[in-house]
């Protein structure tokens, strides 16, 4: 019998890489070349990166909580890694678009594109389960 132990850091790693690293980097570059400087965004990529990272972390906390709860439920049921990754990715996409919709000031499609790209990259990097352990039952 093989038992897989969930990588409980998976939701945190995916969230941080998506919301605080990859998404803001791509978004900062997009802002630099597609948006004029205004009261919120700067012409400097580093400043935009910090702004996008901080706001991304703050506004995505509700989605992270839901993501983590569903992750725990699915891993306790020993669902496959592929199923969990697809299910959670869809959940995050819905959460991202909903968050941007609520914020209202942003052009939804343009500003949300970097985050699904970051999400897919982060999902591919990390593992849902730690290595499988074989248990031998003698009887």
C-alpha positions, 0 to 999 in steps of 0.5 A: 500500500502506498500513502502520499502525504500532502505538501502543506506548503503547496498552496502558500508557494503557489500563491506567493509565486503567482501573486508576489513574484511572477504576476507583478513582474509581468504586470509591471512590464505591461504597465511600463509599455502600455499605460501612461504614468498616472497617480497610481502607476509609475514609469519605473518597473521597480515601483510598479512591482512593489505596488502590484505585489503588495496589493496582490497579496492583500486582495488575494487573501480571501482566495488563498483561504478558500484555496487552502481549505479546498486543498486540504479537503482534496488531499485528505480524499487522496485525489490525484495531483493532476485533478487537484492542480486543475481544480485549484487553478480553475478556482483561482482563475474565478477568484482572480477575475472576481477580485478584479471585477470588484475592484472595478477601476482596472481593465479586467482582461489586460490586468488579469492576464499576468496572474493566470500566466503566473498561476500556471507556471507556479502550479507546474513548479511545485508538487501537491504531494510529498514522495510516496511511502510504501507501507508493508502490512504483514498479516 
